Amino acid sequence: MTRCEFTLEEYRNYLALAIDCGYRFVDFESLDRAGDRSGLEILLRHDIDYAPVLMVPMAAIEAQLGVQATYCLHIDSPWYSIDAPENRAAIEETLDAGHSLGLHFDATTIASDEQVCEGALEQAKRLGEAFAREVRVVSFHMPGRRPVDHLVLPAGLINTYASRFFVEIGYVSDSNQNWRGVDLETVLRSREQARLQLLIHPFWWRAEPGTMRNKLFDFAAQIGVDVNEMITHEQWALMDEQEAAA
């Protein structure tokens, strides 16, 4: 398995490789449009758990390569505000580069499916109004903590965790700097997945290599919160595993 240092240069190389292998980057709505479905396709999604300002260099790389992505943002994150001037500027710059706006929605504490659907619709409308864009895509935060794959969202909203995006389409994610045993370069070169949903979190990709621990601790210090409030039990365990393997 190719070792990944999670640098922006590596990210550029992955995108360039995908293009060289014949993949084209499409939006989530394209799957429901009539037309030619032949060829290799990637649905590129970014979940913004922390620091929207880190979207900008990633979005710029994508724009340079002619790659389109969907950036999914929280509207009520405890770690950032979309109304903060630096975040708003970063979001607008990303959208101006040709990328789509999606909602990152935390349903982990909502028991009722009906309330989840209502909440996602309400927040999608608010996010769209905030940036004068239509929001059609909803990505759920920490979907392993609450089943969401069965949810049919209202008003034509697309649930990126719907079963079709895992049964009909391949899936690769870099969550917490962990590819879960998947080698993205091998996946792309093999071309075995004609369609692939690729989830990339801009927070992990930097100009220089860095550990998951350093990035999280630095961010907690930057925003002035107790790191124990921000880091999940899963992340603590994964940091220990990653550092033991280094």
Protein Blocks (a to p, Z undefined) as FASTA:
>chain_A
ZZdehiaklmmmmmmmmmmnopacddfklmmpgcdfedjddddddddfbhjllmmmmmmm
mmmnopacdddddfkbfkbcfkbmklmmmmmmmmmnopacdddddfklpmblklmmmmmm
mmmmmmmmmnopacfbdcdehkllpcfklpccehhiacfkbfklmmmpccddfehhiggh
pafklmmmnomambacddddfklpcfbdcdfklmmmmmmmmnopafklmpcfklmmmmmm
mmmmZZ
